[in-house]
């Protein structure tokens, strides 16, 4: 009987030890960031007004401010690391780790959640279009766009290209490497339509009178943008979600939406 008791206690002790190790591993991310004194944030820097990198290396945008808010609540500095839409997943999962979180115009999807962690949403999102203001009345539906004579331009590797390939089987799809250049190319007649988001389109309409977003209030899809990170960083995910929840509660998230003239959905 004594032997049995010892075995049971030993097993219980081992399970407790294993549980403690798991808990310690989950707490390691925030501790590592605080020890470093800086949170590394991956961002594309090509997506006004969410994440944009000026030629001098200065980052600005809604997502950039969200990243700085997360850093402030952690009590650390922030360093932005350049990533891209085609390499985003690979960069999040890279070894050695390139950055702690990724932020910008990253839509929450089940596919991403299967292999990575995503925060709750902090910005409403949905697919829409940019076109020349002179042709705004031409596009009243997806069917109006899905015609061979319509040249649709998208950036590679992201959900805009995926949406175009899945839903525009008759239109002429043009893939252009630099997302930030596409609005001007549409305005100049190099393409007719840009597949974009309701978060991005208003900025270009406000800053370039040649452009219009005729379907802005009738997006083709509905979703939310969140913060992306690798699995195993559950402590950091919990902290990011707590930051988003607090920003919703204290009004700072609404203020940020108003600053960038974006739709507040909470």
C-alpha positions in Angstrom: 0.0 0.0 0.0 2.8 2.3 0.8 4.4 1.8 -2.6 1.1 2.6 -4.3 0.7 5.8 -2.3 4.2 6.8 -3.2 3.6 6.2 -6.9 0.4 8.2 -6.9 2.1 11.1 -5.1 5.0 10.9 -7.4 2.7 11.0 -10.4 0.8 14.0 -8.9 4.0 15.8 -8.2 5.2 15.2 -11.8 1.9 16.5 -13.2 2.2 19.6 -11.0 5.8 20.2 -12.1 4.8 19.8 -15.8 1.9 22.3 -15.2 4.3 24.8 -13.6 6.6 24.5 -16.6 3.8 25.1 -19.0 2.6 28.2 -17.0 6.2 29.5 -16.9 6.6 29.1 -20.7 3.3 31.0 -21.2 4.6 33.9 -19.1 8.0 34.0 -20.8 7.0 36.3 -23.7 6.2 39.4 -21.7 9.2 38.8 -19.4 11.4 38.5 -22.4 10.1 41.8 -23.9 10.5 43.6 -20.6 14.0 42.3 -20.2 14.8 43.5 -23.7 13.2 46.9 -23.0 11.6 47.0 -26.5 8.7 45.3 -28.2 9.4 44.4 -31.9 6.4 45.0 -34.1 6.2 43.7 -37.6 4.3 45.9 -40.1 4.1 46.3 -43.8 4.4 50.1 -43.9 2.5 50.3 -47.2 -1.1 50.6 -46.0 -2.3 54.2 -45.4 -3.8 55.2 -43.0 -3.1 52.1 -40.9 0.6 51.5 -41.4 2.9 53.6 -43.5 6.7 54.1 -43.6 8.0 57.4 -44.9 11.2 57.5 -47.0 13.1 58.6 -43.8 12.0 55.5 -42.0 9.3 57.2 -39.9 6.2 55.1 -39.3 2.7 56.5 -38.9 -0.9 55.3 -38.9 -3.8 53.9 -36.9 -2.1 50.5 -36.4 1.2 52.2 -35.6 -0.5 54.1 -32.8 -2.1 50.9 -31.6 1.4 49.4 -31.4 2.7 52.3 -29.5 -0.2 52.0 -27.0 0.6 48.4 -26.4 4.3 49.2 -25.9 3.3 52.0 -23.4 1.1 49.7 -21.4 4.0 47.2 -21.2 6.3 50.0 -20.2 8.8 49.4 -23.0 10.0 51.1 -26.2 8.8 50.0 -29.6 10.8 49.1 -32.7 9.0 48.5 -36.0 10.3 45.7 -38.3 9.4 45.7 -42.0 7.4 42.7 -43.3 5.3 42.3 -46.4 1.9 40.8 -47.3 3.4 37.8 -49.2 5.8 36.9 -46.4 3.7 37.9 -43.4 2.9 34.3 -42.2 6.4 33.1 -42.8 7.9 36.1 -41.0 5.6 35.6 -37.9 6.7 31.9 -37.8 10.3 32.5 -38.6 13.2 31.1 -36.6 14.9 33.0 -35.0 11.8 35.1 -34.2 11.7 38.4 -36.2 9.2 40.2 -34.1 6.8 39.8 -31.2 3.6 40.9 -32.9 2.4 42.0 -36.3 0.1 44.9 -36.7 -1.5 47.0 -39.4 -4.3 46.0 -41.7 -4.4 42.3 -40.7 -7.8 40.8 -41.0 -8.8 38.2 -38.5 -9.4 34.9 -40.3 -9.9 31.3 -39.3 -7.0 30.3 -41.5 -4.7 32.5 -39.6 -6.0 31.3 -36.3 -5.2 27.7 -37.2 -1.5 28.4 -37.2 -1.1 31.6 -35.2 -2.8 33.7 -32.5 -5.0 36.7 -33.3 -6.3 39.3 -30.9 -9.9 40.4 -30.7 -10.8 43.1 -33.3 -10.0 46.7 -32.9 -11.1 48.0 -36.3 -14.0 47.1 -38.6 -13.1 46.0 -42.1 -14.5 44.9 -45.4 -13.6 44.7 -49.1 -14.5 47.6 -51.3 -13.1 49.4 -54.4 -11.4 52.6 -55.5 -12.0 53.9 -59.0 -11.7 57.1 -60.9 -14.2 59.7 -59.7 -15.3 60.2 -63.3 -16.4 56.6 -63.5 -17.9 56.2 -60.1 -21.4 55.6 -61.5 -20.1 52.8 -63.7 -19.6 50.5 -60.6 -22.7 49.7 -58.6 -22.1 46.0 -57.9 -19.5 43.3 -58.1 -21.0 42.2 -61.4 -20.2 45.6 -62.9 -16.6 45.0 -62.0 -16.4 41.4 -63.2 -16.1 42.1 -66.9 -13.1 41.4 -69.2 -12.7 45.1 -70.1 -12.3 46.1 -66.4 -8.7 46.1 -65.2 -8.5 45.4 -61.5 -5.3 46.0 -59.7 -4.3 44.3 -56.4 -1.2 43.9 -54.3 0.3 40.4 -54.1 0.1 37.8 -51.3 -2.8 39.3 -49.2 -6.5 39.0 -48.9 -7.1 41.6 -51.7 -5.5 39.3 -54.3 -7.3 36.3 -52.9 -10.7 38.1 -53.0 -10.1 39.2 -56.6 -9.1 35.7 -57.8 -12.1 34.1 -56.1 -14.8 36.6 -57.1 -13.6 38.3 -60.3 -13.3 35.5 -62.8 -13.9 37.6 -65.9 -12.2 40.8 -65.1 -8.5 41.5 -66.0 -6.5 41.2 -62.8 -3.2 43.0 -62.6 -0.9 42.3 -59.7 1.3 45.3 -58.7 4.0 44.8 -56.1 3.6 48.1 -54.1 0.2 48.5 -52.5 0.8 52.2 -51.8 1.3 53.0 -55.6 -2.0 51.4 -56.8 -4.4 54.3 -56.0 -2.3 56.7 -58.1 -2.1 54.2 -60.9 -5.9 53.9 -60.9 -6.2 57.7 -60.9 -3.7 57.9 -63.9 -5.6 55.3 -65.9 -3.1 52.4 -65.6 -6.0 50.3 -64.1 -9.7 50.9 -63.6 -10.4 49.5 -60.1 -8.4 48.8 -57.0 -9.6 46.1 -54.6 -9.1 47.6 -51.1 -10.6 47.9 -47.7 -13.1 50.3 -46.1 -10.2 51.2 -43.8 -8.0 52.3 -46.7 -10.3 53.7 -49.3 -11.5 56.9 -47.4 -7.9 58.1 -47.0 -7.3 58.1 -50.8 -10.7 59.7 -51.6 -9.9 62.5 -49.1 -6.4 63.1 -50.4 -6.9 62.6 -54.2 -9.9 64.2 -55.8 -9.4 62.0 -58.9 -10.6 59.0 -56.9 -13.9 57.7 -55.6 -15.1 54.8 -53.5 -18.7 54.3 -54.7 -19.4 51.1 -52.7 -17.8 52.3 -49.4 -21.1 51.9 -47.5 -21.8 48.5 -49.1 -18.7 46.4 -48.6 -18.5 43.0 -50.2 -17.3 41.4 -47.0 -17.4 42.1 -43.3 -14.7 41.5 -40.8 -12.3 42.9 -38.2 -8.7 43.8 -38.0 -6.5 42.5 -35.2 -3.0 41.9 -33.9 -1.2 38.8 -35.1 1.4 36.7 -33.3 2.9 33.2 -33.1 1.4 30.5 -30.9 3.0 30.0 -27.5 2.6 33.7 -26.6 -0.7 33.4 -24.8 0.4 35.8 -22.0 1.1 38.5 -24.6 -2.2 37.8 -26.4 -4.1 38.2 -23.1 -2.3 41.5 -22.4 -3.0 42.8 -26.0 -6.7 41.8 -25.6 -6.8 43.6 -22.3 -5.4 46.7 -23.9 -7.9 46.7 -26.7 -10.8 46.1 -24.2 -9.5 49.0 -22.0 -9.2 51.3 -25.0 -12.8 50.5 -26.0 -14.0 51.2 -22.4 -12.1 54.5 -21.8 -12.8 56.0 -25.2 -9.3 56.1 -26.6 -10.1 53.6 -29.3 -13.0 55.8 -30.5 -10.8 58.9 -30.4 -8.3 57.1 -32.6 -11.0 56.1 -35.1 -12.2 59.8 -35.2 -8.6 61.0 -35.8 -8.2 58.8 -38.9 -11.9 59.2 -40.0 -12.6 55.4 -39.7 -15.9 53.6 -38.8 -16.2 52.8 -35.1 -18.2 49.6 -34.7 -18.3 49.1 -30.9 
